[in-house]
């Protein structure tokens, strides 16, 4: 499931992939719960460094969901750890 806040991009992703795309804010626990986060095995956050940390923080109340985030700036990884990410990856 992809949660995308931009209506046009959500429509494009839906049309171009075989994935479920939901328009919403991935930084809000309410929107994450609407797409079934509590039954997910993992959540992957790959938006931007600050947004990814915020998404990890939003998932703190959901147990048994592995949170994987990406960082562009390696010094941001510590903030993702503090926010509750189980694994922080960097494309570099």
C-alpha positions as a Python dict, from the first residue, in 0.01 Angstrom:
ca = {
    (1, 'X'): (0, 0, 0),
    (2, 'X'): (129, 345, -89),
    (3, 'X'): (2, 650, 99),
    (4, 'X'): (42, 962, -112),
    (5, 'X'): (-77, 1310, -9),
    (6, 'X'): (-77, 1453, -363),
    (7, 'X'): (-402, 1367, -544),
    (8, 'X'): (-250, 1377, -895),
    (9, 'X'): (52, 1168, -803),
    (10, 'X'): (-169, 917, -622),
    (11, 'X'): (-381, 883, -938),
    (12, 'X'): (-69, 838, -1153),
    (13, 'X'): (76, 573, -921),
    (14, 'X'): (-253, 387, -918),
    (15, 'X'): (-276, 392, -1297),
    (16, 'X'): (87, 291, -1355),
    (17, 'X'): (129, 14, -1094),
    (18, 'X'): (-61, -283, -963),
    (19, 'X'): (-25, -150, -608),
    (20, 'X'): (-294, -13, -382),
    (21, 'X'): (-257, 366, -361),
    (22, 'X'): (-444, 567, -99),
    (23, 'X'): (-454, 945, -83),
    (24, 'X'): (-358, 1050, 268),
    (25, 'X'): (-88, 1186, 494),
    (26, 'X'): (167, 919, 592),
    (27, 'X'): (273, 1135, 889),
    (28, 'X'): (-68, 1093, 1054),
    (29, 'X'): (-132, 781, 1260),
    (30, 'X'): (-501, 801, 1167),
    (31, 'X'): (-421, 768, 796),
    (32, 'X'): (-171, 489, 864),
    (33, 'X'): (-435, 300, 1061),
    (34, 'X'): (-690, 345, 781),
    (35, 'X'): (-469, 140, 548),
    (36, 'X'): (-418, -137, 804),
    (37, 'X'): (-82, -53, 962),
    (38, 'X'): (-161, -266, 1267),
    (39, 'X'): (-174, -578, 1049),
    (40, 'X'): (135, -489, 843),
    (41, 'X'): (468, -663, 888),
    (42, 'X'): (665, -351, 800),
    (43, 'X'): (639, 13, 703),
    (44, 'X'): (893, 168, 465),
    (45, 'X'): (926, 546, 474),
    (46, 'X'): (1102, 700, 175),
    (47, 'X'): (984, 1059, 141),
    (48, 'X'): (1239, 1301, 286),
    (49, 'X'): (1462, 1295, 592),
    (50, 'X'): (1231, 1500, 816),
    (51, 'X'): (910, 1339, 691),
    (52, 'X'): (1051, 989, 736),
    (53, 'X'): (1143, 1063, 1099),
    (54, 'X'): (791, 1198, 1154),
    (55, 'X'): (638, 884, 1002),
    (56, 'X'): (852, 664, 1229),
    (57, 'X'): (739, 868, 1528),
    (58, 'X'): (372, 832, 1427),
    (59, 'X'): (404, 453, 1430),
    (60, 'X'): (537, 437, 1789),
    (61, 'X'): (200, 329, 1929),
    (62, 'X'): (167, 36, 1687),
    (63, 'X'): (345, -272, 1811),
    (64, 'X'): (499, -545, 1597),
    (65, 'X'): (547, -329, 1288),
    (66, 'X'): (905, -300, 1169),
    (67, 'X'): (979, 57, 1060),
    (68, 'X'): (1239, 106, 789),
    (69, 'X'): (1337, 459, 691),
    (70, 'X'): (1568, 609, 434),
    (71, 'X'): (1795, 911, 485),
    (72, 'X'): (1969, 1128, 231),
    (73, 'X'): (2191, 1295, 492),
    (74, 'X'): (2366, 1037, 710),
    (75, 'X'): (2369, 1268, 1013),
    (76, 'X'): (1987, 1246, 1015),
    (77, 'X'): (1998, 872, 1090),
    (78, 'X'): (2027, 932, 1464),
    (79, 'X'): (1695, 1123, 1459),
    (80, 'X'): (1528, 833, 1281),
    (81, 'X'): (1661, 602, 1552),
    (82, 'X'): (1523, 832, 1822),
    (83, 'X'): (1188, 842, 1640),
    (84, 'X'): (1166, 464, 1657),
    (85, 'X'): (1290, 337, 1322),
    (86, 'X'): (1408, -23, 1346),
    (87, 'X'): (1637, 15, 1049),
    (88, 'X'): (1774, 325, 878),
    (89, 'X'): (1911, 292, 527),
    (90, 'X'): (2098, 531, 303),
    (91, 'X'): (2112, 501, -76),
    (92, 'X'): (2473, 622, -74),
}
